[in-house]
Structure formats: structure tokens, C-alpha cells
């Protein structure tokens, strides 16, 4: 709804709006985003997924990667090259593609948690109705940028709520660990609080402009840059307050897999190949408040096992160090 729904309202034909918007609102269709490719990540204009017209259908061949929830979706809005001879930003079209067809293969990308949030999507003579282009033939770049504006603009208005909750927790954690009187920690907490307030007011401004008919543009991208830089620094602060922890697993993984020995075994199997010189460091799963306890790994008060991890910043067993 946030991304595709708003984009259809802005660029879709009357027929596309009548068909897809009610299904979006009712949850009848589950969508994923087909933008990135192995050779088209930050350089999105380098999209190589080919689309060739065959009668009343487009035939798609190529690949997408890092497709969030692609293994759960039944539709994908995707960028395809419909004019291979035109300038790279001019020969792209924005297509609505059904995924329940033989020409589409989804290959999950397994993360260290064992989950597969991201996927590769392969198109082999996949078929799309001719009329499933949004915004006109070879005008996909403009449509794609509008969608990204809706994505980032909404985040500018809502993410400060999450960030405020995180800062509130950091204040509590600092007090619990006797760091609320530490002048360095206090300065960093004050900095984090001020940045969240700036983002909060900027989000209000973005929401107000949207309600007055302004569609998100480059200003939304600036908000994304601002909060991503902020969150990197405040996460370092969280680790400093918690005390020497090298990395953080996702809250979704910690909360979703339950308290059973099989899941603990899975976790330990994923970390036991750490190089010997990197063993014995403390570990924190901050989102689930899983902390070291007497040399053992404690999760939700239930799971226990030997902990072998890499020191902060080494990336010793493949998780993202912070």
C-alpha cells in the first residue's frame, strides 16, 4: 500500500487502479519489489532484465536480487529494459508481474540466522500482459523514482516514532548500568535525543506537505541519508552502554524462532567456525535483550550453551558488525 498503492494512484490507468487497489487494501495480492540486479544496485539505471513484446504479452528474461519477501509474494513490480537501444534511464518500463507462473523461479538467500528474508528472482520467458506497464512505455525511471519517494517519505514520518522508543530505552539502560552520570555518555545521549527531535519535526513537515498534495521527491532521499547515518552512530552508543558486545542479531530472528534446543543448536552451529583467536568475546542480542550470563548464552531465560563469537568489528563469522 505504502509504495505500490500510492504509485498506482499517481501513475496507474483507471483499469489498473480499479483492479489492483481493492486487492491491495484487502490483502488479496502479496507484492515484492524487483529493482536490484547483480549489475544494477546503486546504479539502478543499469537494469538488464530484458522485456520483448510478443503479441499481447511481454516476455521477460533476466534476474533480480535482494528481493525482500520474494518467497512469500505472488506478484512483483519490476523494472525491465524495453528499449535496449535507448539511453539507459530512458529505455526502462515499470511492470506488474504475476509470479505464479513457470517462467519465474525464486531462490531464497539464507542469512546467518537461518532465515531467508532476501531472494534471487530468475525470469526465464516469463510472461506479462501488455497492459501491465505502469506510467507508459519506457517511462519506468520516473515511475520508479516516484515509488522510492513514497517509500522514503512515509519512513520520514513514521521512523522517528521507533527511534524515540530506542532512545528512551537507552536512557533506561544507561541508568541501570550507572552510566547516566557519565559526562561522555550523557553528551552522546543528548545528541541522540536532539537528532530524533529533528527527525520528528522533519517527519511532521513531510506529512503536512503530503497532505497538501506535494509528492515526496529528493527531500525524502535526504531523510533516508540522515536517519541511516544517525542509526549507525546510535547503535554504536547502544553497544557501548551494554558493554563490549560485538554484534546484534535481528529482533525478528530472536523472537520468531522460539525457545527450544534445536534453535540453539542451529545458532551454535553457525558460530563455531570462528577462528580460534576470535573466541570468547561477549555477545549481545540487544533487540531481544539477550546478554552474557556466567559464560553461558542465555536467551529468554531458557536457552543456554557455549558462546563462541568474533570481537567487535572483525566480522569473524559473517554477521554484520557494528
N, C-alpha and C positions, 0 to 999 in steps of 0.2 A: 504494500500500500504506500509506504513512505517513498519508495523510489519509482517503481513502475506505475503505480496508480497516478501519482502526480504527473509523471511524464506523459501518460496517455491523455490526461486531461489537457495537457498543453499541446501535444503533437498528434494525438491519435485521430483517426477518422471517426465519424459518427458510428459507423458499423463496429469499429474496434472498441470504442467506448461502451457501446450497448452490449457487446458480447463479453468483454473481459472484466470491466469494472464490477458488475454484480458478482461475478465469480471470485474476484479478489476479496470483496467485502465478506462473502460467505465462507471463504476458505476452501472453495471447491478446487482451485488450482494452487499448486505449490511451485514457486518460481525460484530460480537461481540466476546468477549473473555471469554471462560469458564474455568477459573483456580480455583478461590477460592471456598471453600465449608465451611459449618458451622464448620467442624473439620479440615479444611485444608486451613489456611490462610497463615500466615508466614511459617508454616510447610507444604509447598506445596507437599512434598513427601508423605504426609498422605492422598492423594487423595483417595476417597472412591467410586466415580462413577464407577459402575460395567459394564463391557462390556463382553458379552459372544457370541461366534461365533455360528451362526445358518445358516448353508449352506453358501450362498454368502453374508450374512449380519451379522453385529454386532448388538446385542440387548443391549440397554443401560438402566440402572435403577439407579437412584440416584438424586442428587441435586447439583446445583451450586448457588452461592450467590454473591452479589455485582457486578452483570454483567452490566457494563455500556452500555446504549442504547440497552439493550436486547429486549425491547418492540418495537424497530424500525427495528431490524435486521431480515434477512431471512436466515442467516447462522451463525453458531457458531463454532469456532475452539476450541476444548475442550480436556482436559486431562482425560483419563479414565483408570481404572485398568484392564488390560487384563491378568495379571498373579497374582492372589491373593496369590499364594504360594511363590513368589519370594521376594527378598528384596524390601522394599517399593519404592526405587528410580529406581529399575530395572524392575518392572512389570507394567509400565505406557506406554501408547501409545497416540500419538498426532493425533486426528481425525478431519476430516472436516464433519460437521453435518448439513444437511438441517433442518431448523426449522419449515417449513410449513408442519407439519405432526401431526396427532392426539396424538402421544406419547410425545409431548413437550408442556408444559404449562409455560407461563411467567407470573409472578406476580410482578407488579411494587411495589417498596418500596417508599412510599410517604415521601418526605422531608418536613421540616418546611415551605419551600417556596410554597408548594403545587405541586411542580414538582416531577417527578419520573425518575431521571436520572439513578438510580440503580435498579436492578431487582433480583428476585429469578427465577431460571430456573429449572423446575422439569422434569425429564426424566422417563417415565413410558412405558417400552417396546418400546422405540424409536428405529428406525432402521437406520443403516448406511451401505452403500455399503462396502464390504470387502476391496476394493482397496482404500478407503478414509483414510487410515493411511499414515501419512507423516513421512518419516525418518526410517521406518521399525518397525516391531512389537516389543513392549517392549523397544523401544528406545526413548520414548516420553520425558524423562527427558532432554536429550541432546538437542532435538529439542526445548523444552520449554525454556531452558536457552539461546539458540541462539536467539529466538524471543525477550526475555527480553533484551538481549544485543542490538538488533536493536532498540527497543523502547527507552532505556535509552541513547544509543549512539546518536541517532538523537536529543533527547532532549538536550544533552550536547552541540550540535552545534547551536541549534535554541533558546533555552530558554534565553540565555544571551541577546538576542535582546529585549525580553519582559522585562527582569529585568532592562536593561538600560533605557527603557522608563519609568519604575516605578521610578527609582532613579531620572530621570530628572524631573518628576512630584513632587517628594518630595522636590527637591531644590526649585521649584517654590512655593510650599505650604509653605515651611519654610520662604521664603522671604515675601510672602503675610501676614504671621502672625507675622512678625517682629522677627523671631527666627533665621535668618541667621547670626546673630552676637552672638548668644548664644554659648559659647565655648563648652558646652556639646553636643548640637545639631550638631554643626559644626564637632566635633570629630566623632560622630556617622554617619553623612553623608559621611565624608571622608572614614570611614571604609566601608560603603556600596558601595561607588564608587570603592574602591580598590578591594573588593570581586567580583564585577561584571566584572572588567577588568581581574581578574584571571580566572573567568569562561569563559570569552570571548576568551582568548588565549587558554585555555584548549579545548574549543569547536573547535577552528581552528585546533588544534593538532589532535583531534578526527576525524574531517572531512578529514584532509590530510592523516591520516593513513588509513581511509576507502577507499579513492580514490586510495591508493596504495595496496589495496587488503586485508587489515587487517580487520577481522571481530570483532566487539565490544565484549569485554569479561568482566572480573572483573573491568577493568578500567571504564566501563560505570556505573557500580553499585556505584563506588566511587563518580562519578559525581552526581548521584542521591542523595546520602547521603549529599554531600557538599551543593548542592543548596537547599535541603529541610531544613537543619539547618540554612542556610543563610536566607531563606524566612521567617522562623518563627521570627527571630530577626528583620528583616527589617519591617515586618508587625507591630510588637510592636512599632517600631520607627514611623511608619506612624500614628498609633493611638495616640501616644504622641504628634506628631505635630498637628494633627487635634483637639486634646484636649479632653481627658477623655472619648472617645467613647468606649463602652464595646464590641461591636461586629460588624461584617461585613457580610451582606448578599451577595450572589454571584452577579456578574455583569450580568450574563445571566438571572437571575431572574428579576433583577431590570429593565433590558432593554427589556425583552420579553413580559412582562405582560401588558404593555400599561398604559395609564393614565385614568383610569375610577374608579368610586366609588366602583364597585364590587370587584376590586382587592384590594383596600384599605380596604374594609370590611374584605376580606379574611386575610390580614396581621394582622389587629387589632384583629380578632377572634383568631389568633394563638398566640398572645402575652398577651391577657387579663387575662390569668390564672396565671400570675406571682404572687408569694407570696407578700402580702402587704408590707413587709419590703424592697422589692426589687424594688418598683415602683418609677418612677420619674427620673431615670438616663437618661443621654443623650445618643443618638443613632446616629451612623454614618454608612451610606452605602457608603464606600469610593470609591468603583469601579464606582458607579453612581454619586458620589459627592452629596449625599443626606445628608443634615445637619440639626440639630435642628434650628428652627426659631420661636422665641417668644413663646415657649412652645408647638408649634404645629409641626406635622410631615409634611415636605414638600418634595415632590418627583417630579422632573422635573418641578417645578414651578406650579404644578396643584393640586396634591392630598394633602389634609390636614385632620388631625384627631388627637385625643388624643394619646399620646405616652406612653406606659407602657412597660418598659424593665427591664432586670436584670442588676446589676452592673458588671463591668468588672471582668471576671474570675469566676463568680458564675454559669454560665450555667443555669440560672434560668428557661428559657422556652425552652431549648433544642437545641438552635443553638450552634455552636462550638465557645466557647470563645477564644480570642487570647490574 
